[in-house]
Amino acid sequence: MNKKFSRKVVLDTETTGINSSGPIYLNHRIIEIGAIEIIDRKITKNIFHTYIKPNRLVEKEAYKIHGISDNFLINKPIFSEIYKKFLNYIKNSQLIIHNAKFDLGFINYELTMLNKKIPDILNFCTILDTLKLSRKIFPGKKNSLEALCKRYKINYNRKLHSAILDAKLLAQVYLLMTSSQKSFFFMNNNSNHNILKRPKENKFKYTPIFKKANVSEINLHKKYLKKMKKNGKCLWLT
């Protein structure tokens, strides 16, 4: 998809479980979607946020991460009840996701489960993966959302994951990562220009001082050379 969209949507999801092979293998489902709109590099108040009843149990390990329980999800809508509103919200936008492969895998899986022949999400949006972007900007460093928030001095005050909260944090990270002043947090206001400018040439001129050895120093030197000749060759003694 070669289209470029000026509207950005920062998106995150929470799920019933985590599986490196993808959601289809263990029938994991989305239980929360959080999305933040950015237009002209400004975060708007137009957000998308919903919890989703997955019709399966939340795994214990996943619950430890996001704290969303089965009881909490009992009265929430199922995906088939919210998907039209969700697709309309993200349509014709650039989706900004941290580790996009994970979230897109779940979204596309949910769409296929509807049996409505809905095309892949890439037919609605373009994708920017901030994890890949951060690895280019900070190669060899830890680039989790938490690590990026700390690096960019963004208040990261949360014990549990939340799709809507993480989307808000990622929106701030994205704006800083794609700013023309990426390196501002490495330098203070007084040092910006000094670091980028070529150092000034030192114009101070000085004359070297030559000091002759005295008689005592010359005799000691000759004595040392004779000792060298006694132990072997001495090129400096004729």
C-alpha positions as a printed Julia matrix, in Angstrom:
238×3 Matrix{Float64}:
   0.0     0.0    0.0
   1.72    3.2   -1.19
  -0.78    5.77   0.05
   0.37    8.38   2.55
  -2.11    9.59   5.14
  -1.63   12.79   7.17
  -3.92   11.52   9.93
  -2.12    9.36  12.48
  -3.7     6.87  14.87
  -1.58    5.56  17.73
  -2.91    2.13  18.69
  -2.41   -0.5   21.36
  -4.24   -3.65  22.43
  -4.48   -5.97  25.42
  -5.24   -9.66  24.94
  -6.24  -12.84  26.75
  -2.71  -14.19  26.4
   0.65  -13.85  24.75
   1.86  -16.36  22.21
   4.92  -15.86  20.03
   3.41  -18.07  17.32
   0.4   -15.76  16.93
  -3.15  -15.68  18.32
  -4.57  -18.35  16.04
  -2.66  -21.2   17.69
  -4.12  -20.77  21.17
  -7.3   -18.91  20.16
  -6.28  -15.81  22.09
  -8.49  -12.76  21.69
  -8.38   -8.99  22.07
  -9.93   -7.66  25.27
  -9.04   -3.94  25.0
  -8.35   -1.51  22.16
  -7.01    1.98  22.78
  -6.35    4.51  20.02
  -5.27    8.16  19.98
  -5.64   10.51  17.02
  -2.84   12.84  15.88
  -3.48   15.53  13.27
  -0.83   18.07  12.22
   1.43   16.67  14.96
  -1.12   17.5   17.64
  -2.91   14.96  19.84
  -6.67   15.48  19.53
  -9.5    14.57  21.89
 -10.89   12.12  19.33
  -9.99    8.78  20.9
 -11.23    5.22  20.45
 -11.38    3.03  23.53
 -13.3    -0.13  24.26
 -13.08   -3.32  26.29
 -14.17   -6.51  24.54
 -15.68   -9.72  25.84
 -13.46  -12.49  24.41
 -15.72  -15.52  25.06
 -12.78  -17.32  26.62
 -10.79  -17.06  29.85
  -7.92  -14.63  30.37
  -4.66  -16.45  31.07
  -3.07  -15.87  34.48
   0.19  -14.58  33.0
  -1.68  -12.06  30.86
  -3.79  -10.96  33.85
  -0.58  -10.19  35.76
   0.39   -7.81  32.95
  -2.86   -5.87  32.43
  -5.07   -6.74  35.42
  -8.2    -7.18  33.27
 -10.27   -9.98  34.79
 -12.88  -12.35  33.35
 -15.55  -10.88  35.66
 -14.79   -7.35  34.44
 -15.31   -8.44  30.81
 -18.61  -10.31  31.3
 -20.86   -7.39  30.28
 -18.59   -5.89  27.64
 -19.44   -5.99  23.9
 -18.0    -8.74  21.7
 -15.75   -7.86  18.74
 -18.53   -8.26  16.16
 -20.42   -5.44  17.9
 -17.58   -2.92  17.75
 -15.6    -3.77  14.62
 -17.46   -1.37  12.25
 -16.89    1.58  14.55
 -13.27    0.55  14.97
 -12.59    0.21  11.23
 -14.26    3.56  10.54
 -12.03    5.16  13.17
  -8.74    3.85  11.76
  -9.71    4.04   8.06
  -7.42    6.17   5.87
  -4.85    6.77   8.58
  -1.31    5.77   9.39
  -1.37    3.35  12.31
   1.46    3.91  14.77
   2.08    0.79  16.84
   4.94   -0.39  19.06
   5.81   -3.91  17.89
   3.16   -3.77  15.18
   3.4    -7.45  14.27
   1.83   -8.47  17.6
  -1.19   -6.12  17.5
  -1.84   -6.51  13.77
  -1.8   -10.28  14.16
  -4.59  -10.1   16.72
  -6.64   -7.53  14.8
  -6.49   -9.51  11.56
  -7.34  -12.7   13.46
 -10.43  -11.04  14.97
 -11.51   -9.86  11.51
 -11.18  -13.33  10.01
 -13.23  -14.77  12.89
 -16.18  -12.63  11.76
 -16.42  -14.62   8.49
 -17.37  -11.48   6.59
 -14.47  -11.54   4.1
 -13.02   -8.35   5.53
  -9.59   -7.7    3.96
  -6.31   -7.4    5.83
  -5.89   -4.25   7.93
  -3.23   -3.02   5.49
  -6.05   -2.34   3.05
  -7.37    0.34   5.39
  -4.18    1.93   6.73
  -0.44    2.26   6.43
   1.71    1.12   9.35
   4.6     2.67  11.24
   6.25    0.38  13.8
   7.85    2.54  16.5
   9.85   -0.43  17.78
  11.67   -0.69  14.43
  12.03    3.11  14.32
  13.49    3.28  17.83
  16.01    0.55  17.0
  17.3     2.69  14.14
  17.55    5.79  16.35
  18.96    3.95  19.38
  20.77    0.86  18.05
  21.91   -1.6   20.67
  19.79   -0.05  23.43
  16.64   -1.23  25.17
  13.66    0.11  23.24
  10.57   -1.0   25.14
   7.86    1.63  25.62
   8.95    2.03  29.24
  12.59    2.5   28.25
  11.65    5.09  25.61
   9.48    7.02  28.07
  12.38    7.21  30.51
  14.78    8.22  27.72
  12.47   11.03  26.58
  11.63   12.12  30.15
   7.94   11.17  29.82
   6.15   10.41  33.09
   5.69    6.63  33.1
   3.53    6.16  36.16
   1.73    2.85  35.79
   2.06   -0.61  37.34
  -0.2    -2.46  34.88
  -0.47   -2.28  31.11
  -3.48   -0.51  29.62
  -4.19   -0.17  25.9
  -5.5     3.39  26.15
  -2.79    4.54  28.57
  -0.03    2.94  26.5
  -1.44    4.55  23.35
  -1.26    7.96  25.05
   2.33    7.34  26.13
   3.3     6.07  22.68
   1.75    9.15  21.05
   4.12   11.36  23.08
   7.09    9.12  22.31
   6.27    9.15  18.58
   6.09   12.95  18.43
   9.48   13.24  20.13
  11.1    10.51  18.04
   9.98   12.13  14.8
  10.76   15.69  15.88
  13.54   17.61  14.14
  15.01   18.12  17.64
  15.55   14.43  18.44
  18.72   15.13  20.38
  17.41   17.91  22.62
  17.31   15.7   25.7
  20.99   14.88  25.39
  22.06   18.54  25.54
  21.15   21.57  27.62
  20.18   24.88  26.04
  23.64   26.36  26.44
  25.47   23.49  24.77
  23.43   22.95  21.59
  25.45   25.24  19.36
  28.82   24.52  20.96
  28.53   20.79  20.28
  27.64   21.26  16.63
  30.18   24.0   15.88
  33.75   23.24  14.91
  36.12   24.0   17.79
  37.92   27.32  17.48
  41.61   27.22  16.68
  43.84   28.07  19.63
  45.48   31.37  18.64
  47.82   31.48  21.65
  51.42   31.33  20.49
  54.29   30.21  22.68
  58.06   29.79  22.2
  59.75   26.54  23.27
  62.42   26.87  25.96
  65.81   25.12  25.52
  67.87   24.49  28.66
  71.5    23.26  28.49
  72.73   20.51  30.82
  75.2    21.57  33.53
  78.63   19.94  34.14
  77.28   17.55  36.78
  74.49   16.3   34.49
  76.94   15.84  31.58
  79.32   13.74  33.74
  76.45   11.56  34.96
  75.35   11.03  31.35
  78.88    9.98  30.28
  79.09    7.58  33.22
  75.81    5.98  32.19
  76.98    5.6   28.56
  80.22    3.9   29.7
  78.15    1.44  31.71
  76.06    0.71  28.61
  79.24    0.11  26.54
  80.6    -2.25  29.18
  77.41   -4.36  28.99
  77.23   -4.24  25.2
  77.18   -1.8   22.3
  76.68    1.9   22.82
  76.07    3.91  19.63
  76.19    7.26  21.44
  79.69    6.82  22.9
  82.66    7.28  20.53
